[in-house]
Amino acid sequence: MTSFWENHRKGIFAGTVLLSFFMIFIYNFLTPYYTDDYAYALEVQEARSLWDLIKQQYAEYMYHNCRVIGQFNLRVFLSMDKWVFNIANSVMFVALVLLIYASVKRKKKHDIFVLLLSLTFVWRYSVRFGETMLWLCGSCNYLWGSVIMIGFLVWYRHQLERTGNTMKHPVLTAIIGFVFGLAAGWCNENTSGGIFLAWIFFTWIYLMNRNADTMEGDSRESWLTRLKTGMQAYMITSGAGVACGLLAMVLCPGIRSRVDDTDETFTGLAKLLSRFYKITVSIEELFGEVLILLLIAIVILVLQKKWKSWKAVVSNESVIFGLVALASSYALIVIPPPTPRAYYGVGVFLFIACIQAIRDCDQREFTVALLRYGLAAVLCLWLMFTYFDNMINLWRINRENNERIELIVNASEDNGGSGSVVIPRFREEFQNPYSTAHDSDMTDDPDFWINRFYEFYYHVDSVTAVPREEWDELYGEKEE
């Protein structure tokens, strides 16, 4: 059996990647527009050209939102048919899995074990999967932003590994580094800050490992020498790009006004302590299992004496990405408590840290091999059952959503754009982590902000949503 996996590793790897695309494509296909998608669609309808979309995005940057890249992608996709986004978003999901895979070092070529861990970790432990991976507005900001940010790190680390060789196009590489870094720094407030910290770590490790003999004597002089002789142009421009992207978000007028308008109970030191506590609780709730797996892997590495020196510890990717994850989490202390999806990028960092630690464990010991492959097998089994169960739930939600939209459209057409309509709310038994439908459902108040989006988009006076049982009693028989 082992020889079969080894002989067909490349084909199995490619088949797994292809299967993961079709798996997420079905979920994308079953996910309709929700909430903010309609609000932005109303704006996009007013645009007559790409330049109009750019002007709309500039206005949003000045008055509301600093995430220019994600929000502009959102506007572009809302100007197209939904199937275009379904395909593109599925590609980006696969790209994220492959980038997590590429971030793990010291693995085999076409390492199926690492690929399966990357895939199952994303499915099981991603923060608010429905909001950050499938919902159009959320995925453009979180999934796509993470692909850009982790893609930048993968590219940068690859350049560091080949810096010893003669670089054919140093100027072009430096330009790419700045543009790529700028995009990575302009994706997400706390996660982009983590990318900048990772850039510092990996650059420092490169300089630390370069001509290690020069550490003897005056360490201050040796480090100055390393900075002068070791820093390449692309390293400087890459870091500068990330820093510029971060500054573009920090200095955004719109984000400052949003923060200023948020009220909190505590002030001063008590406010900071309250935020610190809430962040800690959020980390426990969102990533408790991942942290346990990471801790177990670290204990095994220590027992196997893989970390024999301080240098081995600080230069290990698990430590680096773990520290970056913690820094990205507690950086949120400077703003009022955010929604859970703000921790999405933190999760990606932790996935890389945990998978790297698991991969580094020496599997020649039977117990360690059993734990490693047992974990992968259990996660794959979990994914199989969870996927089909929630695929049916997504299909049911999509069916009910189509029913509701049909009711709203009919009310608009029958009354010349001035009708009122009562629709059923989504059934609670269909709620699942892979849909944001229930968290963004309409209410029995026609003036509720989500209701208003549908009213404006479909040109009706009012939309009222009531529980399904109540709607069936009042209108079900009439529909039949």
C-alpha positions in Angstrom: 0.0 0.0 0.0 2.8 2.3 0.9 4.5 1.7 -2.5 1.3 2.5 -4.3 1.1 5.9 -2.6 4.8 6.6 -3.4 4.5 5.5 -7.0 1.4 7.5 -7.7 2.1 10.4 -5.4 2.0 13.1 -8.2 -1.3 11.8 -9.6 -2.9 11.6 -6.2 -1.7 15.1 -5.4 -3.1 16.5 -8.6 -6.4 14.6 -8.1 -6.7 16.0 -4.6 -6.2 19.5 -5.8 -8.8 19.1 -8.5 -11.3 17.5 -6.1 -10.9 20.4 -3.7 -11.8 22.8 -6.5 -15.0 21.1 -7.3 -15.9 20.7 -3.7 -15.7 24.4 -3.0 -17.2 25.3 -6.4 -20.4 23.5 -5.4 -20.5 25.5 -2.2 -19.9 28.7 -4.1 -22.7 27.8 -6.5 -25.1 27.3 -3.6 -24.3 30.6 -1.9 -26.4 33.5 -3.1 -26.0 37.2 -2.5 -26.5 38.4 1.1 -26.8 41.8 3.0 -23.9 44.0 1.9 -23.7 42.4 -1.5 -27.0 44.2 -2.3 -25.8 47.5 -0.9 -22.7 47.5 -3.1 -24.7 46.1 -6.1 -26.9 49.2 -5.9 -23.7 51.4 -6.2 -22.3 49.3 -8.9 -25.5 49.6 -11.0 -24.8 53.4 -11.2 -21.3 52.8 -12.6 -21.0 53.0 -16.4 -17.3 52.2 -16.7 -14.2 50.9 -14.9 -13.3 54.4 -14.1 -16.6 54.9 -12.3 -15.9 51.9 -10.1 -12.5 53.4 -9.3 -14.1 56.7 -8.3 -16.6 54.8 -6.1 -13.8 53.0 -4.4 -11.9 56.2 -3.8 -15.0 57.7 -2.2 -15.4 54.6 0.0 -11.8 54.9 1.1 -12.2 58.5 2.1 -15.4 58.0 4.0 -15.9 54.4 5.1 -13.4 51.6 4.4 -9.7 51.3 4.0 -9.5 47.9 2.4 -9.2 49.1 -1.2 -8.1 45.9 -2.8 -10.8 43.6 -1.4 -13.6 46.2 -1.8 -12.6 47.0 -5.4 -12.6 43.2 -6.2 -16.1 43.1 -4.8 -17.3 45.9 -7.1 -15.8 44.2 -10.1 -17.5 40.9 -9.4 -20.8 42.6 -8.7 -20.6 44.1 -12.2 -20.5 40.5 -13.7 -22.6 37.4 -13.5 -22.4 35.4 -10.3 -20.9 32.3 -12.0 -17.7 34.3 -12.8 -17.2 34.9 -9.1 -18.0 31.2 -8.3 -15.2 30.1 -10.5 -12.7 32.7 -9.4 -13.5 32.3 -5.7 -13.0 28.5 -6.1 -9.6 29.1 -7.7 -8.6 31.4 -4.8 -9.7 28.8 -2.3 -7.5 26.2 -3.9 -4.7 28.8 -4.1 -4.9 29.4 -0.3 -4.6 25.7 0.3 -1.6 25.4 -2.0 0.0 28.5 -0.4 -0.4 27.0 3.1 1.2 23.9 1.6 4.0 25.9 0.0 4.7 27.7 3.3 5.5 24.4 5.0 9.2 23.5 4.6 11.2 20.2 4.9 8.5 18.2 3.2 8.5 15.7 0.3 7.8 16.6 -3.2 4.1 16.3 -3.8 3.6 15.6 -0.1 0.1 14.3 0.1 0.1 14.3 4.0 0.9 18.0 4.2 -1.7 18.8 1.4 -4.4 16.9 3.2 -3.6 18.7 6.5 -3.7 22.0 4.7 -7.0 21.2 3.1 -8.7 19.8 6.1 -7.4 22.6 8.4 -9.0 25.2 6.1 -12.3 23.4 6.1 -12.5 22.7 9.8 -10.8 25.6 11.5 -11.3 28.6 9.3 -13.0 31.5 11.1 -16.7 31.9 10.1 -16.2 29.9 6.9 -19.5 31.1 5.4 -18.7 34.7 5.9 -15.0 34.7 4.9 -14.8 32.0 2.2 -18.2 32.0 0.4 -20.1 35.2 1.0 -19.0 37.5 -1.8 -18.3 40.6 0.2 -16.5 38.7 2.9 -14.4 36.4 0.7 -13.2 39.3 -1.4 -11.7 40.8 1.7 -10.6 37.8 3.8 -10.0 34.9 1.4 -8.6 36.9 -1.4 -6.6 39.1 1.0 -5.1 36.1 2.6 -4.1 34.7 -0.8 -2.3 37.9 -1.6 -0.6 38.2 1.8 0.5 34.5 2.1 1.4 34.6 -1.6 3.7 37.5 -0.9 5.4 35.6 1.9 5.9 32.5 -0.2 7.4 34.6 -3.0 9.7 36.5 -0.6 10.9 33.4 1.2 11.6 31.8 -2.2 13.7 34.9 -3.2 15.7 34.6 0.1 16.5 31.0 -0.6 17.9 31.8 -4.0 19.6 35.0 -3.1 23.0 33.3 -3.0 22.7 32.7 -6.7 23.2 35.4 -9.3 19.9 37.3 -9.8 19.1 37.7 -13.4 16.7 40.7 -13.1 17.4 42.5 -9.8 15.6 45.7 -10.9 12.5 43.9 -12.0 12.6 41.7 -8.8 12.8 44.9 -6.7 9.8 46.4 -8.5 7.8 43.2 -8.1 8.7 43.2 -4.4 7.4 46.7 -3.9 4.1 46.1 -5.8 3.5 42.7 -4.2 4.4 44.1 -0.8 2.1 47.1 -1.3 -0.8 44.8 -2.1 -0.1 42.5 0.9 0.1 45.5 3.2 -3.2 47.0 2.0 -5.4 43.9 2.5 -6.3 43.8 6.2 -5.4 45.9 9.2 -4.1 43.4 11.7 -3.1 40.6 9.3 -1.1 42.9 7.1 0.7 44.0 10.2 1.5 40.4 10.8 2.9 40.1 7.3 5.2 43.0 8.0 6.4 41.3 11.2 7.0 38.1 9.2 9.0 40.1 6.7 11.2 41.3 9.6 11.6 37.8 11.0 12.5 36.1 7.8 14.9 39.0 6.8 16.5 38.8 10.2 17.0 35.0 9.9 18.5 35.4 6.5 21.0 37.9 7.8 21.7 35.8 10.9 22.5 32.8 8.8 24.6 34.7 6.3 28.3 34.2 7.0 27.6 33.1 10.6 31.3 33.3 11.4 31.1 37.1 11.5 29.2 37.0 14.7 32.5 36.6 16.5 33.9 39.7 18.0 31.9 42.9 17.9 28.3 41.8 17.3 27.2 45.4 16.7 29.7 45.9 14.0 29.0 42.5 12.4 25.2 43.3 12.2 25.9 46.7 10.7 28.1 45.0 8.2 25.4 42.4 7.4 22.9 45.1 6.9 25.1 46.9 4.5 26.4 43.9 2.5 23.5 41.4 3.0 20.4 43.5 2.2 19.4 43.2 -1.4 17.3 45.7 -3.2 14.2 43.5 -3.4 14.3 43.0 0.4 14.2 46.7 1.0 11.5 47.4 -1.6 9.4 44.5 -0.4 9.4 45.7 3.2 8.8 49.3 2.0 5.8 48.1 0.0 4.2 46.4 3.0 4.9 49.4 5.1 3.3 51.8 2.6 0.2 49.5 2.3 -0.1 49.5 6.1 0.2 53.3 6.2 -2.5 53.6 3.6 -4.9 51.8 5.9 -3.8 53.5 9.1 -4.1 56.9 7.6 -7.4 56.2 5.9 -10.0 58.9 6.9 -12.9 56.5 6.6 -11.5 53.9 9.1 -10.7 56.6 11.6 -14.2 57.9 11.6 -15.6 54.4 12.1 -13.4 53.8 15.1 -14.2 57.2 16.6 -17.9 56.5 16.4 -17.7 53.3 18.4 -18.5 53.5 22.1 -17.2 51.3 24.9 -18.1 50.8 28.6 -14.6 51.3 30.0 -11.9 53.9 29.5 -8.2 54.1 30.1 -6.3 51.1 31.4 -9.5 49.3 32.2 -10.5 49.5 28.5 -7.2 48.0 27.4 -7.5 45.2 29.9 -11.1 44.5 28.8 -9.9 44.3 25.2 -7.0 42.0 26.1 -9.3 39.7 27.9 -11.8 39.6 25.0 -9.0 38.9 22.5 -7.7 36.0 24.7 -11.2 34.5 25.0 -11.7 34.8 21.2 -8.4 33.0 20.5 -9.5 30.2 22.8 -12.9 29.9 21.2 -11.7 30.1 17.6 -8.4 28.2 17.7 -8.5 26.1 20.9 -8.1 22.8 19.0 -5.4 24.1 16.7 -3.4 25.4 19.7 -3.7 22.0 21.4 -2.4 20.3 18.3 0.4 22.8 18.0 1.4 22.4 21.6 1.4 18.6 21.3 3.7 18.8 18.2 6.0 21.2 20.0 6.3 18.8 23.0 7.2 16.0 20.6 9.8 18.1 18.9 11.4 19.0 22.2 11.4 15.4 23.3 13.0 14.4 20.0 15.6 17.1 20.6 14.9 18.8 17.3 15.3 22.2 19.0 18.8 21.8 20.4 19.8 25.5 20.4 18.2 28.9 20.7 19.0 29.6 17.1 17.1 26.5 16.1 14.1 27.7 18.1 13.9 31.3 16.8 14.5 30.3 13.2 11.8 27.6 13.1 8.8 28.4 11.0 6.4 27.1 13.6 7.7 29.6 16.1 7.7 32.5 13.6 4.2 32.0 12.4 3.0 31.3 15.9 4.4 34.6 17.1 3.0 36.4 14.0 -0.4 34.9 14.8 -0.3 36.1 18.4 0.9 39.6 17.4 -1.8 39.9 14.8 -4.4 38.9 17.4 -3.3 41.3 20.2 -2.8 44.1 17.7 -6.6 44.3 17.8 -6.2 45.8 21.3 -5.9 49.3 19.7 -9.4 49.1 18.3 -12.8 48.3 19.8 -13.7 44.6 19.9 -14.1 43.4 16.3 -16.2 40.7 14.8 -14.8 37.1 14.9 -13.9 37.2 11.2 -11.2 39.8 12.0 -9.2 36.7 13.3 -9.4 35.0 9.9 -5.8 35.8 9.0 -4.6 34.8 12.4 -6.1 31.3 11.7 -4.1 31.0 8.5 -0.9 31.8 10.4 -1.7 29.2 13.0 -2.5 26.6 10.3 1.0 27.1 8.9 2.6 27.0 12.3 0.8 23.8 13.3 1.2 21.9 10.1 4.9 22.8 10.0 5.4 21.5 13.6 3.5 18.3 12.8 5.6 17.8 9.6 8.8 18.3 11.6 8.0 15.5 14.0 10.2 12.5 13.4 7.8 9.7 12.2 10.3 6.9 12.7 8.8 6.3 16.2 5.6 4.3 15.8 3.6 6.4 18.3 4.4 9.6 16.5 3.6 8.1 13.1 0.3 6.9 14.5 -0.6 10.3 15.8 0.4 12.1 12.5 -1.4 9.9 10.1 -4.2 9.2 12.5 -4.9 12.9 12.7 -5.0 13.2 8.9 -7.3 10.2 8.6 -9.7 11.5 11.2 -9.8 15.0 9.6 -10.5 13.5 6.2 -13.3 11.3 7.6 -14.8 14.4 9.3 -14.6 16.4 6.1 -16.4 13.7 4.1 -19.4 13.5 6.4 -19.5 17.3 7.1 -19.2 18.2 3.5 -22.2 16.2 2.3 -24.3 17.1 5.3 -23.8 20.8 4.9 -24.1 20.7 1.1 -27.7 19.6 1.5 -28.2 22.4 4.0 -26.8 24.9 1.6 -29.0 23.6 -1.1 -32.1 23.9 1.1 -31.1 27.5 2.1 -30.5 28.4 -1.6 -33.9 26.9 -2.5 -35.6 29.0 0.2 -33.7 32.1 -0.8 -34.9 31.7 -4.4 -38.5 31.3 -3.1 -38.1 34.5 -1.1 -36.6 36.5 -4.0 -39.4 35.3 -6.3 -42.0 36.6 -3.8 -40.2 40.0 -3.6 -39.9 40.3 -7.4 -43.6 39.4 -8.0 -44.7 42.0 -5.4 -42.6 44.6 -7.2 -43.9 43.7 -10.6 -47.6 43.4 -9.5 -47.6 46.8 -7.8 -45.4 48.8 -10.2 -42.5 49.0 -7.8 -44.5 50.1 -4.8 -45.7 46.9 -3.2 -45.2 45.3 0.2 -44.4 41.7 0.8 -44.2 39.2 3.7 -41.6 36.5 3.3 -40.6 33.5 5.4 -37.4 33.5 7.4 -34.8 30.8 6.9 -35.5 27.6 8.8 -33.3 27.4 11.9 -32.7 23.7 11.3 -30.7 24.5 8.1 -28.2 26.8 9.9 -24.6 25.7 9.5 -21.1 27.1 9.6 -20.8 27.3 5.9 -23.6 29.8 5.3 -24.1 33.3 6.6 -27.8 33.2 5.7 -29.2 33.1 9.3 -26.8 35.7 10.6 -27.8 38.1 7.9 -31.5 37.2 7.7 -34.2 39.9 7.4 -36.6 40.6 10.4 -40.2 41.5 10.9 -39.2 45.2 10.9 -39.3 46.6 7.3 -36.9 49.4 8.4 -34.2 47.0 9.6 -31.0 47.8 7.7 -30.9 44.4 6.0 -34.5 44.6 4.9 -33.8 48.0 3.5 -31.1 46.6 1.2 -33.6 44.2 -0.4 -36.3 46.9 -0.6 -34.0 49.3 -2.5 -32.6 46.7 -4.7 -35.9 45.1 -5.8 -37.9 48.4 -5.7 -40.6 47.5 -3.2 -41.9 49.6 -0.3 -41.4 47.1 2.4 -40.2 43.6 3.1 -41.2 41.8 6.3 -39.8 38.5 7.3 -41.6 36.2 9.7 -40.9 32.7 11.0 -41.6 29.9 8.5 -44.3 28.3 10.6 -46.2 31.6 10.9 -45.8 32.3 7.2 -47.1 28.9 6.2 -50.2 29.4 8.4 -50.9 32.8 6.9 -49.9 32.4 3.3 -49.0 28.8 2.6 -52.5 27.7 1.7 -53.0 30.7 -0.5 -49.8 29.8 -2.4 -51.2 26.3 -3.1 
